Amino acid sequence: MESDNYIPFDVTLRPMEDTLPKRDIYSVSRLNAEIRSVLEGSFPLVWVEGEISNLATPRSGHSYFSLKDAHAQVRCALFRNRRLLLRFQPKDGDRVLVRARVSLYEARGEFQLIVEQMEPAGEGALLRAFQLLKAKLEKEGLFDTARKKPIPPFPRCVGVVTSPTGAAIRDILQVMARRFPAMPVILYPTLVQGEEAPQQIVEALKLADARGECDLLILARGGGSLEDLAAFNDEALARAIAALETPLISAVGHETDFTIADFVADRRAPTPSAAAELATPDQAHIRQRLALLEQRLRRRLAQLLQERSSRLEHATHKLRLLHPRHRLEQHAQRLDELNGRLARAMETHLVRDRHRLAGLKERLLRHAPEARLRLLRSRWHQATPRLLPAMTRLLQVRESTLQQNHQRLLPAIQHRLEQKRQHLGGLARALQAVSPLQTLERGYSITLNANGEPLTDAKQVSPGDRIRTLLAHGELLSVVEKGQQTEDSIPPG
């Protein structure tokens, strides 16, 4: 019988430690680092809303606080470079909206948020509403430069729509008192913050515009957060500003603050003080300008007086030279001279005409018609016996010559006509020999296409074409049914 310790095959015994899997033991630092890597890689930037508590800002400039709600809290770190970009100063109890990275503080193994951006809670929604309203009104054209009214350089009265107890009205009055103390200012009091503020501002603007007391209006408020300036981002207020007949300067907040009222207004001022400077002229500048204009006016008046004095002196001298008495004396002397010249000229003409008339009478007597006629009658009676026989002989010679010419011309004309008749008969016979009518008389014909052109080839027509055939007596109209081309040419007829 075998012993209980008998082992029937070869077995090598090893320590138990060698048979267990090898352990991966983390250090605390390694564990926190990997957890941090997993957290930061698994979460994108997140928006978290909560209340600040336990806020601490050491000398390094970084801020550390807890962000909590009614059921939980989380540690947050806001580093100095991000904190300097904030538009407000956070404090314990403020409800804020942060944009942060999820992380882990390895040194203590604490879960935390690294804040990249912070704004008061509710400001994000206000900003989105601001952007939506701005885009809507801009699309409708309320921000167009073409519809904005010019700011009068010298208004007779300025109206200010703002809170009567705020710093804005004090700044405006202080600047106006320094720049132009004589400028009348009318305050239209209204709330500039809160739920009732937009409606009160609209009513104040409508009242100021309807009363027409002011040439220019200023809508003013001091600086603040986006929530504080919400009254000036109201749509009803924007449309009321656009409907104003009176020019409006918007001076809401500080230089970096922009509201819907700024875009709709005719002019935007970065601060209420700047609005007061835009609305009023500078009295020192006006005095300087008036002094300069007075100096230029005095110089111009002196120059004009000198020019007019010179012109007056010259005109007086010309008037003395052109006095009517001098002109009358000159004309009287000229008239006497002309009368004398006229009398002498008339006397000369009369003497010359008398001499001419005497000469004409003498010539007329020498060439009297009675004497001329007597002379001609005497000469005619003397020449008549000699002229009659000569004229009779001349007429007989002319008559004999005419008869001879008539007898010779008649046979010559008849001979010439006979020659022309014979030549014309020869030409007629030659023309008859080559006449196409003679060819037609022998049975031939001429075929023309629709355009009146003679056809010499069957290819010149197609089936369906209309043709015209000329015969010796009459013509035929035909329609082509078929064309056929022959090789042999037809000899001429």
Order of alpha helices (4+ residues) and beta strands (2+ residues): alpha-alpha-beta-beta-beta-alpha-beta-beta-alpha-beta-alpha-beta-alpha-beta-alpha-beta-alpha-beta-alpha-alpha-alpha-alpha-alpha-beta-beta-beta
